[in-house]
Amino acid sequence: MENIEYVEPKTVREACALLAKSENAKVLAGGASLVVLLKNKLIFPDQLVNLKTIAGLDRIDPSPEGELRIGALCRHRDIENSPVIQERCEILTQAALSIASPPIRNMGTIGGNICHAEPSADFPPALIALGATLKITGSKQSRTVPIAEFFSDYYENVLEPDEILTEIRIPPLPSFSGGSYLKLNKTTNSVAILGVGAVIGLDESGNCAYAGLGVGGAASTPLAITDAAMLVEKPITSSLIETVASAAVKRCEPISNVHATETYRKEMVGVLARRALTRALEKAERTTKES
Amino acid sequence: MIVEERFVVNAPVDRVWNFLLDARSLAGCVPGCNHVEPAGENAYRALMKAKIGPISANFKIRIDIAESNPPTFLRSTMRGEDSKMASNLTASNVIELTSLEPEKTEIYYRSEVNVLGRLGKFGEGIMKRKAREVGEQFVRSVKERLETTPSTS
């Protein structure tokens, strides 16, 4: 780690301007992924732009329109302990809790987790299932991108060099909703082999009003399984869930490695998708009964 | 890891052979490969770039043609290093050409690639998938160039 200029901007605008000027800068959020790459001498940036000195990027705010806005600098631990997240989108609490160990969750941020674009990262499948959008700020303009369109390849995303992910926006869900994030890994603390997130919302009559399904670790990027939309406006049956789970398997192109073969991963995407959808439905039904 | 592919181009076997043996035209079909220059008899030097997310590798490689039987068989070896990444790459390649029709040739290539050092940590799974992508682009470029450029021989 030699000759790296370390800068601490005080505003997002200042950070974007620094990034626009630099040829080979890296953004430091929590550092849980970046520092590993630096320590292993796999990347050689000229400049590190630390976002932790920018105030206000770690808020969790419900907006008046019913959206939930999560600052990109919220640490996994903040998500895990947030009552509003627990109440409105518990699937994120589950995803946060499943990440590594408490010391790492005290360090890593949700924005960093997303931007690192690790194909099997835990937040993306849950956020895909929630239909989240990402607010991106650049040196010239801001834009929002649906999370499903944010990832472009292994460890790559659509951010321009001068852009920063500043906020994650979760749209309001139907009143009777439930979510489930399920993860396949070797030990509790290890990286996911697969992660599947499902969210289901029901209307008053018990028909499906919203369905989202995201899969991580099964392709070069986290996948949005758009086939989940076939559940909408119908009463959800186990055979419909089975159909969506099979569709999810077809969309996967996993790799084989020492942790799991391609065939096993595909098989397990089907299993986890079925279980996650079923659990999400059970939770949504429970909220209907409680009301 | 082993990368292999079999594909057909609409060109006579001699032309395919000459094309593949011309280091510059061949390098033009390998994504990330440039600065090819001869390095003695039956040997070449080149630079090869590969990128996975934020991690970029720049290998200085040397290719030696170990065995050739024109116009159907070619065996070569490749050794390279990226000193910044403290990583090495070795590959043993075989190319076989079969004339199917006067204007149709089947190309078969098989490459056994090993990456050692820090980049080796990357896990074979992702690297193999990336290598497959490189292979697919290679096939596309070879077909495009051989099937569109008029024969000069």
Contacts between the chains, C-beta under 8 A, distances in Angstrom:
chain1	res1	chain2	res2	distance
A	26	B	54	7.5
A	37	B	54	6.6
A	37	B	55	7.3
A	40	B	118	6.3
A	40	B	121	7.1
A	41	B	85	7.4
A	41	B	86	7.5
A	41	B	118	6.3
A	42	B	54	7.8
A	42	B	55	5.0
A	42	B	85	7.2
A	42	B	118	6.2
A	42	B	119	7.8
A	42	B	121	8.0
A	43	B	54	5.1
A	43	B	55	6.2
A	44	B	84	7.1
A	117	B	53	6.7
A	153	B	53	7.3
A	154	B	52	5.6
A	154	B	53	5.6
A	154	B	126	5.6
A	154	B	129	7.7
A	154	B	130	7.6
A	155	B	52	6.4
A	155	B	53	2.4
A	155	B	54	6.2
A	155	B	55	7.6
A	156	B	53	5.2
A	220	B	129	6.9
A	255	B	125	3.3
A	255	B	126	6.1
A	255	B	128	7.0
A	255	B	129	5.4
A	256	B	125	5.8
A	256	B	128	7.9
A	257	B	123	5.3
A	257	B	124	6.1
A	257	B	125	3.6
A	258	B	123	7.9
